[in-house]
Structures are given as structure tokens and as C-alpha cells.
Amino acid sequence: MVALLTALGIILFFLGLLFSVAWHELGHFATAKMFGIRCTQFMVGFGKTLWSRKKGETEYGVKLVPLGGYVRMVGMIPPANRSGDDSGKPMSRWRAMIEDAREASYVELEPGDEDRQFYQRAPWKRIIVMVAGPAMNLILAVILFTTVLMGIGVQQNTTSVDTVATCVLPADSTQTGCPADAPPTPASEAGIQPGDRIVEVDGEPTPDWAAANTAIRESMGPTEVTVERGGETVTLTADLIENQVVARDENNDIVYETDADGEPITDEQGYQIPETESAGFLGITFAQERSPLGAAETARVMGDSVVGVAEALVALPSKVDDVFRAAFLGEQRTVDSPVGIVGASRIGGEVLSQPIPLTDRVVFMVNMLAGVNLFLFAFNMVPILPLDGGHILGALWESVRRGLARVFRRPDPGPFDVAQLMPVAYIVVVCFVMFSVMLLIADVVNPVRLVQ
């Protein structure tokens, strides 16, 4: 059964990734058609075509390598400006690459395409076409996050008691049993039971978990704990003691250890290490239940996700060495290691096979897919070819040049020649392919494991 669920999870998440790619390309396709640009292909994947069908003037299909997709629009590169061309000199390798790219852009031109080319559209229209793809990923991420956060809800602590510890152990202890000399916890001595709902601590009402947790931490010595049990209110006296517990800030969020530069300290698996502090100790864990978030809380969580994705994107180049070592030297990967489509799908299979409530498994997979779409949005907006951001930057620069020409009453400089940047695009593609292959090897031979 575990193997079946794992395979199902891999397939479902893989299909989710393919849908995200197709959804991205749909943004480009729909806006290009809206502005009268002829689109010859709408493809998910690269390489050899596995399936395709032509409808109207566009061929729709799926290709062998599922590392992205594309919409082929005619006239992505403008014609060359021959005014300063020196035909007496041999063509340099750089120039040859540029002209090859320009020629490839015009292979699919047909009679009637004279006014249907991408470069002929106003810069603001081209920007809309190129932004539309990443925007679709952003929209999908918002829909998925909102469905989970405001619809299904997130796990939040309640004031009900889940477990009562038998003996006192420090917060950083890894022991599972109780040593012979370990004292009993105040909760077990006081008779607190799982299922009790704490309504007061030392006479102070505890309407929510934050209030109950804070009251317990700030109490010491004999303390009255009022609980609701079986419809009745019971007041118990617990002799709270001082113990090392996980540190929390003024918002009751966990505080993690940092180094001298303020960077988080992680263990061997890449998990952040919580700080500990001395505080009042009762010896219970609180039960959790799913509770939908409000609009403001949802916006805050999504904002934090955007910041996290931006930080991950900035840190991506620094992870290349770690991925290389994991792929070829057998070094252990951390939980924050980049993963490719194979690794992400395998994590989806791992999560779906876990013996946890189905809702929790579905929520994790949906959140992960939302995070992937958020990353696709941010990654494609990087202003470098062949990414969408590179075309957006070219259109913005063209708009600025033409605007300045109008202000200073100079001749129209014409469209920005994006072909001049194609050699850089080739270098980016080579780097991307090499990194993708390295990720694939690492995901196969040394995968990231969320469950040890």
C-alpha cells in the first residue's frame, strides 16, 4: 500500500507541475493572440515531440523533457539594422550567433505575417505578453494558498491537553523513556489528563493557546490550573518548576539559534535549531486543530512566502556546490537543498504515503505546488534572456529610448535588437541545462528526504 501511495503521489505531483507549466504558457499564448501575434506552437517540455495536434494556426503538444515549455511567436527578434554594417570584414563568432538566432526567428514567417510579428507590437503590449506567463503562476499560487489557508485552514494550538509527560526532561533531551531519577512532571502529579481544556491559570482566564502558554511560562511554584473535563470545571493545583523550554518571542513564535552574522544555525539535515530558555514548566503538550485564517493573516503568510522564495532565489547560486557534492561525492543533502522535477515529485510521493491524516497530506502537497508556482513566477521575472524578464527588460529599454527620442525630437531609434543578447542567452541556457542535469542525478542517487 505504501508503494502504491508513493507512486500515486509522484504521478499526481508530476501532473501538477506539468499543469503549472501549461498554465504559465497559457498566459503568454492568450495575450499574444489578443494582440494579434501569430503563435505557431504551444508546447509543454523540450526536445522530441511525444504528442502534438494542430488546431488552426497553432500546433499544441507535449515534448520529452519536462523542464519547462514555450509558446513560439513569429518575429520575436527584429530585423537587423544594416546601416552600419561593414560587409568587408569577416563575421565574428559572436555576430554569427546573433545572425543565426535572427534567421531562426524568421523561418516560420508566412505570407500574411507582415503585421503579426512580436517585435512590431508596442513595448507595453510586449511587456503584457511576457509578464502574463509568470503572472499566471502567481495567480495559481495565490489560489492554492488561499484555498488552504482560508478554506481548509492551518494547524493551530488549542487550549486542550494532548499529552501529559510522565517525567521532567530538558527541552533538548533526546530520551524517549524516563530515567529512574527523573522527577514526575507537575501536570502528572496534579492529575491533569489528556482531553482537559485549560480555562484558567492562577486565576487568569486563558481564552486561547497563546494566553495559556504564556501564563504557564510565567508561573512558578504552586499554581491553580482550572480545566474543563467532561462538561465540568475542575480546579487542580500544580507545583510548576523551572525548566529549559523552547524559547519564544513576544508573538509566541519560536526563536531559533543564529550565528554571529545573524544567520540561522541548522543541524545536519538542515533544520533550524530552536533556542532554549528557563521558564515555568507544567509538562503537557497542547492539542492542535485546523482553523481557517482570516484575510489579513492569509496575506501575511503569503507575504512571508514571497520573501522566502526571493531569498531562496538569491541563494540559489551558492547551492550549486552542495548539489554537486551530493550528486557526485555522496554528501548528505539538507532539507533546503534545491530539487528538480524528479526530486519534487518524489517528495510528493513520500508525503502521500505517510501515516498521517489525509487532509494533512493533501495540504502539504498543495502548499508545495503553490510554492513551486511562486518560484516559477520569481525565477521567470529575472531580467536576463531567455527568461521572460529578459524580454521585459528589452521592451522597457526600447520604451525609454523611444520616449527620450520624442522628448529631444530625434529620429525613432526603432525596436530594441534583442538578438544582440542572444550569446548571453545561450550561456544561460547551457548553465541551466548543466544545473538541471546535476539536480536530476542528485535527486536520483541522493534525494532530499523529509522523513528519515
Beta strands, then each sheet from edge to edge (+ up, - down):
strand 1: 39-55
strand 2: 58-73
strand 3: 154-164
strand 4: 197-201
strand 5: 204-205
strand 6: 221-229
strand 7: 232-246
strand 8: 276-281
strand 9: 284-291
sheet 1: 1+ 2-
sheet 2: 3+ 9-
sheet 3: 5+ 4- 6+ 7- 8+
end
